[in-house]
Amino acid sequence: MKSILHFYCIAAILIACSTSYAIRHIQNDESSFKISSSSSLQLPLYHPSGGGPQEVSPVAVFDSDEARVKFLNFRLSGSKSSNTSGSGSETYVETVGAPVNSGRSIGVGNYYTKIGIGTPASYHLVVIDTGSSFSWIQCQPCAIYCHNQEGTVFEPSASATYRRLSCDSGQCSSLQKATLNNGVCTTSNGCLYTATYGDRSYSIGYLSEDSLAFGGESQPGFVFGCGQDNEGLFGRSAGLLGLAKNELSLISQLSNRYDYAFSYCLPTADNGGGGVLSIGGGSGRDYKFTPMITDSKDPTLYLLKISAITVSGSPLSVGDAYNGRTILDSGTVITRLPPAVYSALRAQLVKIISTKFESIGAYSILDACFSGTFEEVSSVVPPVQIIFNGGADLNLSPRNIIYEVKTGITCLSFAGNSNADEVTIIGNQQQQTFDIVYDIANSRIGFADGGCQ
């Protein structure tokens, strides 16, 4: 734990050097645009197809993944958790949905969807993140820096319903819990947000409000960040859509209109498209539920508990090695397991796969790799099942178990934590193709097979 804290002390100093200048610059910027509010706008949501020539490399994905894992552990360090249970199945009706796509084509290892902001709406590709509560997009005039993004940067002055929120607003007071950073007042009493992430990425800008177009529905008064300095590993996305449990998250802001729940299916990276994000519940499938656990150190995260992992139907012999704190996270790519659990799983899989394919060592954070393409190695990969408290499970296929990092080199897509105290994380590689519902109102998470391809 000391090494994690040391990492974040250094990271905090480096980020502070950059963000303090940006905050001072934006605080004193009196050339701000004046926007008046009027009617909201209702427009449908569209999405581009996945794939493209400028995909992010596996090494870059894994480097960012490691930083995120350290950040999640930092957020949960020294905390205690309490368990709230739920059971049964439910069919949701009042929902709004939008497509979800692999982020490879826009330079990220996560998933994105498309939202509209403003009146009239302009549309932007945003990364979905269950580990963050605050949503933001890049905005003109990009007072400090905007990274290259797909499409045009949002122009607040072109929206009839845009307004900045003041430093006296309740939403400004809520920033500390939503972003882990306090709001800062500008010289004209505007509220500045600072959203920082584990890989030293950050966004700084004006806390704002405008109409949101999402999945064919419109939501007036959506609170989000209008980023003026956005630096780090955001690829060519326009920003981030926060889905965690906080009053400023997208889910909470829409909960007065839809059930306090959401679901998604993450498509495989090869398919790119075909996934969906639904606000207000799930698809009506026969979900198997597990209790949603809340950790007092960071109650915004979605936690559950693993009770067993099986290979070809046989449980791993690891005793009580399963960590009680497991995060279900859309923003982490590779699942992290307690050392003893990972060691047992690795040994079983390597024993089976190496009978047909040569073991060739490690590739970045993946330490069990084989000489062979995905299609070749997948022919001998046994079924793996992750079982959660209450009987919910993920029945993993080869697509969830192995990852072709480069042509002819395929690795197990799991990694071990450095010590038993670190949090277990179920990453998006293992979530692909499953229909997963986060029933926040009833403190439970549900899984169903075959949600998408």
C-alpha positions, 0 to 999 in steps of 0.5 A, a space after each residue: 500500500 505504501 508504494 501505491 500512496 507514493 505513486 499518487 503523491 508523485 502523481 499529485 505533484 505533477 498534476 498540480 503543476 499543470 492544473 494550477 496554471 490552468 485554473 489560474 488562467 481560466 479563473 481570470 478569463 473575463 472574455 467569457 461568452 454570455 448565453 441565455 437559456 431557452 427551449 430544450 431539444 429532442 434528437 435521436 442518438 447515432 453511432 459510427 461503426 467500429 474499427 479503423 486505421 488508427 487503433 490504440 496499441 495493446 501496450 498503450 492500453 495495458 500501461 493505462 490499465 495499470 495506472 487505473 488499477 493503482 488509482 482504484 486501489 488508492 480510492 479504496 485504501 483503508 476503507 470498510 465495506 457493507 453488504 446490501 443484498 437483493 435477489 430475483 429477476 425483473 423486467 424493466 420497461 421505462 428505459 432509453 438506450 444508445 449504442 455502445 462501441 469498442 473504443 479502438 477506433 478512437 484511440 482508447 481501450 474502453 467503450 464509447 457512445 454518442 451524446 448530443 449537447 445543446 440547442 440545437 444539439 451537437 453530437 460527441 463521442 464520449 467514453 463510458 465509465 462506471 468508475 467515474 461520476 462526473 461527465 464532461 466534454 471538450 469546449 470552445 474556446 479551449 482556453 488552455 488545451 483540447 486534444 484532437 477529437 473525432 468531430 467538432 469541439 462543442 461551442 457553448 455560444 452556439 447553444 440557446 440553452 447553455 449556461 455556466 453554474 455559479 460557485 454558489 450552486 449546490 452542484 458546485 458544492 457536490 464536485 468534491 464527492 463527484 471528482 475528488 476535487 473541490 470546485 474553484 471560483 472564478 473572478 466572475 463567481 463561476 464554478 471550475 471543476 477539476 477531474 483527475 484520473 489515475 493515469 495523470 489525465 485530467 480535465 479542467 473547465 466550467 461547471 455547466 448546464 445544457 440540454 442532453 440528447 440521448 437515445 432519442 430522448 432529451 433531458 433539459 438541465 444536464 449538469 456536465 463539465 465544459 473542458 478548457 484544459 483536457 490532457 492525457 489518455 482520452 484518445 480522440 474522444 470528446 470526453 467522458 460519461 460518468 456512470 458511477 453512484 453520485 448525484 452528478 452522474 448521468 444515472 442520478 440525473 436521469 433517475 427522476 425520469 427513469 428507474 434508478 438503474 442502467 445496463 449495457 452490453 460491451 461488444 467484442 473489440 473485433 465487432 466494434 459496434 453492436 453494443 448498447 447502453 440502456 438507462 432505466 434498467 435492463 433488456 428484460 432478460 432472465 438475469 441472475 443477480 448478486 448483491 451490490 456492495 458499498 464501500 464507505 471509502 468510495 461509495 460511488 463504485 460498484 462492488 460485488 463478491 466472487 465466491 468461486 472460479 471454475 475451469 472446465 467445471 472444477 473450482 480452483 483450490 484456493 480456500 478463502 483467497 477470494 478478495 471480499 472487495 471486487 469492482 465491476 469496472 468498464 474502464 479497466 480492460 484486464 481483470 485483476 485477481 488476488 495472487 493465489 487465485 490468479 496463480 491457480 487459474 494461470 496454472 490450470 489454463 497454461 497446463 491445458 493450452 501448452 499441450 498444443 501451443 508453445 509458451 513464450 513468456 510475457 507481453 507487458 502485464 500479461 505473463 502467460 502468452 503462447 505462439 499462435 493466433 486467437 483462432 488457433 489458441 481458442 480451439 483448446 481454451 477450456 470454459 471458465 466461470 466466475 461465480 458471484 455471491 447469490 449464484 450469479 455468474 459469468 460463463 467466459 468464452 475464449 474471447 473473454 479468456 485470451 487476447 491476441 496482443 499481436 499477430 501470432 502471439 496470444 495471451 491469457 487476459 488476466 493479471 495478478 495483483 501484487 498483494 492480497 490486500 489489493 482490490 479484485 477488478 472485473 475488467 471489460 475484456 471479461 464483460 464482453 458480450 454479457 448483458 449486465 444490469 446495475 439495479 442501483 435502487 435495489 442494490 444488486 447487479 445482474 448478468 445474462 448471457 448473449 447480450 451482444 456479439 
